[in-house]
Each structure stands twice: as C-alpha cells, then as structure tokens.
C-alpha cells in the first residue's frame, strides 16, 4: 500500500535556499542584532549599527548569484505548479533597490541613534527591510499581504521610536491608523477574490478571473477594486496620501528617508504584481482608474509643495514629503499604461531607481544640515555653499535630478521614459497633465537650489562652528552623489532598462 505514502510525499515542497537568501539574511541579522544588544555594553552600542550595515551588504551580495532570474520555490506539486516565491529579474531589481535603500538609511542612522534604543532600532530596520525584500518575490496574495505587513509593522515603531517626542508619537499614530485601514480594506478585497476564484496564486488568478462564474462576477470585481484601494494607501496616491507629510516630519530623519524610498518601492512593486500579473482581466477597469489617480497625485503633491513656507519649522522635510507624493504620481503612469498592452513596467522601475538614489541623497544632506540647524527650515540652507560647498553642490545636483534639469540628466531621461509610456498607451491627456506638473515643480526645486548659493541671512553672518560629520553620513552623501553622476553620464541605460520585460 504505497500509493498513500507516495501521494503524501508528492505534496512536500522543496526549498531553494539560495533564492530566498536575501530576505532570510536580513531577517537573521535582525535577530542576531537584537540578541547581541543584551550583551553589548552601552559604550559599544554603535557596533550594532555596523553589524546591521554588514548584514545588509551580505544580503545585497547574495542577489548576485541569482542574476539570471529564473529561480522559483515553494511551488505547488499538483495542478498548475504555481509558485509562491519567484526570483525573476523584477524581483532582483526591487530587492537591490530596497536593500540598497535600507543600507543607506543605516549609514544615515549610525551616529544619529544616541538618544534611541539601539538594539530595537536596528532590529526594526532590518526586519522591515526583510519584509520589503520578500514582497517583490511574492507570487500569491497571502505571501504578498504578509510581506507587506512585515515591511510596514516595524516602520510604525520606527516612526514613533523617539521616546517623549510628541510629534513622533502623533506621526506614528497617524501612520498606524491609516495603514491598518488600508490593510483591512486590502484583506477584504483578497478574501473576495479568493471566494470568486478559489486560488491565491497570481498566475492562476490571471486565468481564472477571465472565466468567473457570472453569479460571482460582482464579488470578483469588488475584490479587485478593494485590493487596489489598499495598495493606493501604501503608495501614498491621492486621495490616500494624507498621512505622508506629518509622518515624515515626525519620524527620525533617516526613517523619513527610508519611508520615502523603500516604503514607496514596496507599495509600487505590490501594485505592479496585482495589476499586471494577477488582474489583467480587469485592465479596462484599473487602467483608467490608475491614470486618474496618477494625474490627481502628481497635481496634489506639487501644489502642496508650492505652498510650503521657507521659514516654517521642518519645511525642508515637509517639502520633500510633498515632492514624494508628486513623484508617486509619475511612478503610477507606466502602470496605468499597462492596461493598453504596453508592458512598460520597466519605466516605473527605472524611475524608482533614479528617485531612490537622488531622494536618499537629498535626505542625507538634510541630515547633515540638521546637525547645526535642528529646525531644518529651507531658510537654513541659505548660504550652504559658503560653509559646506561639496554638500551644497550635491544637494543642488539631487534637486535638479528630481526636477529633470541638467546636469541631472538621469532625472530628465527617467521622466522621458514615463512620458513616452503614457503617449504610447494613448493617454495623451495624462502626458499633458504630467508635462504641466513637471513645469510647476521646477519652481520649488529651483527656489531651493538657488537658496544654497545666496548669502546667509545677516543674523547668521557670524562665523559658523563646524561640527564633525560622522563618516557614515559622509559616505551616504558620497555614494548617492557618485551613483547619480554615473547614471547621468550614461542615461541611455535608463532607456534600455525601460524597454525590458521584467517578467
């Protein structure tokens, strides 16, 4: 009677440990750092930060053996043989982005965590990075939601980790409540989709949604809509963006940088997976809806950024927060264009890579300025070139990249790829809205850039005491500036990348 035994054996799934190594490494180092915190004396707490950096470097290095992008694991052994984890080219690029973003965040945080619980901080950061690295590889809705929450839940605590800081606690509460609502809506949508199709695997969903029982068609459509609404919260698309400015302002500056890049990459990679891979049958619904959201998001973000007062406390961080909302609108455009059969997802990923480099660089310079001007007003950047010329030049370069102006050639080419995706998909009206918004954004980017080279206010004309800058913070600025310059020197790589089918 071996039939039963053979049947039982056939249900056992094999595990490709190399394929899952990047997120597993980040998670394992998180646990090591948390346990090590119990034994490391207070004077040696900075070693935990360097351990976290080493762990993120190791996780990044483990992506290299997977460069061919054709490994899957946790696959069904019967039926369709669909898999829950796939390390394809899309996965590897997003994993490199999120782990690289977490690495730069760690560099920004070393030396800036003296008043924070070091062990908890590094554990939460690495745990969130592990979830962020898992999400782009997820190929079923259950794993997708779990990865999203593993990336998000530690972020709530990181935002509110400054004990006794009222602004930090308020920001964490707003972030938590909005994300919980988004998750609840998303889970309701996922349950509807599962009830209508009987599967959670994305590749199976793509086929079954084409042949849903007519009696369940309304349920399936509602599930698709609710799932997309949940991801709209995560990507900070208008009108689900209200949590962004207060969260960024209240969070520690490195965590604001982390949310602006890694948090956004997580949301957009999940949105790409559910729209392009799982729900192509409803492309005629989510395509126009995402196009409207893209237009609304970029407009709201840019108009709000224009209204920021240069003398307001933390106006620099607030402007970067609203700028990130506007950038989310640009990132939505190629996804919206996918409904017309234009598989231009590479344009979104290419733009996200450019945005990650220059936005993290801008936050790194903001962290530098905050060491002498805790208020972090835009007015505090006046005359920065006279006191820290290299930092001023780096920030000017980052802002020009975000604006899409020379010498930030990489920003210009990234915007061209997004613009062309809209035109090729027949979304001419969206291309016009994007062009208008790009022009509007020039005002506040150039205004901030010009302030760097003006004379400092008279009350600050006295000699400024130069504080020692931590080496990791300097390294973060240098790395982002070097990456931006290299990319601007070879902008054709963005065009090639945008034309690649990542799936």
Secondary structure, DSSP 8 states (H G I E B T S, - for coil): --HHHHHHHHT-----TTTTHHHHHHHHHHHHHHHHTTTS-GGGTHHHHHHHHHHHHHHHHHHHTTTT--EEEEE-SSTT--EEEEE-HHHHHHHHHHHHHHHHHHHHHTTS-TTS-HHHHHHHHHHHHHHHHHHTTB-BHHHHHHHHHHHHHHHHHHHT-STT-HHHHHHHHHHHHHHHHHHHHHHHHHHHHHHHHS--BHHHHHHHGGG--GGGHHHHHHHHHHHHHHHHHHTT-TTS-TTHHHHHHHS-HHHHHHIIIIIHHHHHHHHHIIIIII-GGGHHHHHHHHHHHHHHHHHHHHHHHHT--TTSTTHHHHHHHHHHHHHHHHHHHHHHHGGGT---HHHHHHHHHHHHHHHHHHHHHHHHHHTT-TT--GGGGTTHHHH-HHHHHHHHHHHHHHHT-TT-HHHHHHHHHHHHHHHHTT-HHHHHHHHHHHHHHHHHHHHHHHHHHS---GGG-S--------HHHHHHHHHHHHHHHHHHHTTHHHHHHHTS---
